[in-house]
């Protein structure tokens, strides 16, 4: 009987998680008129590719994807570069105040992006960086560093200290020991935070909406939100959903393929053996 209730609970949980995806897929392949049905129609009644075709006609989807790739990849790479060195210093050098620095980074990571909009806008406007990739790369990097440092410092801390000490005895500098010994061993954790940082940057909306006002500089999340209907009170939900699925499916595939690395990277150091 206990197994029966367990299986029922698992089935209900799967249904709860997958039903929204099913509903989105259903609406992306149906005419917009069906999306406005009340009550909602939960089974296929019509089939069309017009929503997916309309996305490419109504917005510069390719340009938005390129903008998002430039911003997300750049911020992720910079965050990994800075974060890995900071994590190495915290985990292996053990300088005075290293624990305080790590805790401070974690606290800063909890601040929502909305709290930074006004001061960042003023600063970027003063330096003429609005509608410039740097206006997103810089804050995205800042927001990605706390997670990067936390995961990598935990992972680096589990690497035997004898390896680092042996490298130092052999005459390597701290930086040489970092990129020749510690960093190669930390690739699993580095790949984990790279994926998580990239997804966070790719999905960010508020800063991109505020700092990128020109049509040719918009990111994909902002571009999809700008899809409008023929009338001011009518939203083309089918096209919006189709556009969202086009840019979301690749991320889902990446997570599905790399899920083991993500889990192992996030749980590194949770159990000491």
VENVENTA-V289472 format. One record per pair of residues at least 12 apart in sequence whose ideal C-beta (glycine too) atoms are under 8 Angstrom apart, sorted by the first residue. I is the first residue (numbers start at 1). GAP is how many residues later the second one is. D is the distance in whole Angstrom. If there is no record, write none. Layout:
I:GAP:D  I:GAP:D
This chain:
23:17:8  23:19:7  24:217:5  24:220:7  24:221:6  25:220:7  26:16:8  26:17:8  26:18:6  27:210:6  27:211:6  27:214:5  28:23:5  28:24:7  28:210:6  28:213:5  28:214:4  28:217:6  29:15:8  29:18:6  29:19:7  29:20:7  29:22:7  30:14:7  30:15:7  30:16:5  30:17:7  30:18:7  30:21:8  30:208:6  31:15:6  31:17:6  31:19:7  31:207:7  32:19:8  32:197:8  32:202:8  32:204:5  32:205:6  32:206:5  32:207:8  34:12:6  35:202:4  35:203:6  36:201:8  50:188:8  51:185:8  51:187:4  51:188:5  51:190:7  51:191:4  52:190:5  52:194:7  54:182:7  54:184:8  54:185:5  54:188:8  55:169:8  55:172:7  55:184:5  55:187:5  55:188:4  55:191:7  58:169:5  58:170:8  58:178:8  58:181:6  59:164:5  59:165:7  59:167:6  59:168:6  59:184:7  60:155:7  60:156:7  60:163:7  61:159:8  61:162:7  61:182:7  61:185:7  63:153:6  63:155:8  64:154:6  64:155:6  64:156:4  64:158:8  64:159:4  64:160:8  65:155:5  65:182:7  67:66:8  67:145:8  67:150:6  67:151:7  67:152:5  67:153:7  68:134:6  68:151:4  68:152:4  68:153:7  68:179:8  70:63:6  71:62:6  71:65:5  71:66:6  71:69:7  71:130:6  71:137:8  71:148:6  72:68:7  72:126:5  72:129:4  72:130:5  73:125:7  74:59:7  74:63:5  75:61:7  75:62:5  75:65:4  75:66:5  75:69:6  75:122:7  75:126:5  76:68:7  76:118:6  76:121:5  76:122:5  76:125:6  78:59:7  78:63:5  79:61:8  79:62:5  79:65:4  79:66:5  79:69:5  79:114:8  79:118:5  80:68:6  80:110:6  80:113:7  80:114:6  80:117:7  82:59:7  82:63:6  82:66:8  83:61:7  83:62:5  83:65:3  83:66:5  83:69:6  83:110:7  84:64:7  84:68:6  84:94:8  84:99:6  84:102:7  84:106:7  85:93:7  86:15:8  86:19:8  86:59:7  86:63:5  86:67:8  87:61:7  87:62:5  87:64:8  87:65:3  87:66:4  87:68:8  87:69:6  88:64:8  88:65:8  88:68:6  88:90:5  88:94:6  88:95:8  90:12:5  90:59:7  90:63:5  91:61:8  91:62:5  91:63:8  91:65:4  91:66:4  91:68:8  92:64:6  92:65:8  92:69:7  92:72:5  92:90:7  93:81:7  102:47:7  102:48:7  102:51:6  105:40:7  105:41:4  105:44:5  105:45:7  106:40:6  106:44:6  108:38:6  109:34:7  109:37:3  109:38:6  109:41:8  113:26:7  113:30:7  113:91:7  113:93:5  113:94:6  114:92:6  116:23:7  116:91:8  117:89:7  117:90:7  117:93:6  120:15:8  120:19:6  120:87:7  120:91:8  121:89:6  121:90:7  124:87:6  130:81:6  130:82:8  130:83:7  131:80:7  131:81:6  131:82:6  131:83:5  131:86:5  132:85:8  133:84:8  135:76:4  135:77:7  136:68:8  136:71:6  136:72:6  136:75:6  136:76:7  136:83:7  139:68:6  140:60:8  140:61:5  140:64:7  140:67:8  143:57:7  144:49:8  144:53:4  144:56:7  144:57:7  147:46:6  147:49:6  147:50:7  147:53:8  148:45:5  148:49:6  151:38:6  151:41:6  151:42:5  151:114:6  151:115:7  151:117:7  152:34:6  152:37:6  152:38:7  152:41:7  154:35:8  154:114:6  154:115:4  155:31:5  155:33:8  155:34:4  155:110:7  155:113:4  155:114:6  156:26:6  156:30:6  156:33:8  157:112:6  158:110:6  158:111:5  158:114:8  159:23:6  159:26:5  159:27:7  163:18:6  163:19:8  163:22:8  164:13:6  164:17:7  164:18:7  167:13:7  167:14:5  188:73:6  188:76:6  188:77:6  188:80:8  189:76:4  189:79:6  191:67:7  191:70:6  191:74:7  192:66:8  192:69:6  192:70:5  192:72:8  192:73:3  192:74:6  193:72:7  195:59:6  195:60:7  195:63:6  195:66:8  195:67:6  196:66:7  199:52:6  199:55:8  199:56:8  202:18:7  202:19:8  202:45:8  202:49:7  203:18:6  204:15:8  204:17:7  205:16:5  205:17:7  205:20:7  208:13:6  208:14:5  209:13:5  209:16:8  220:27:5  221:26:8  223:20:8  224:16:6  224:19:4  224:20:6  224:23:7  225:15:8  227:12:5  227:13:5  227:16:7
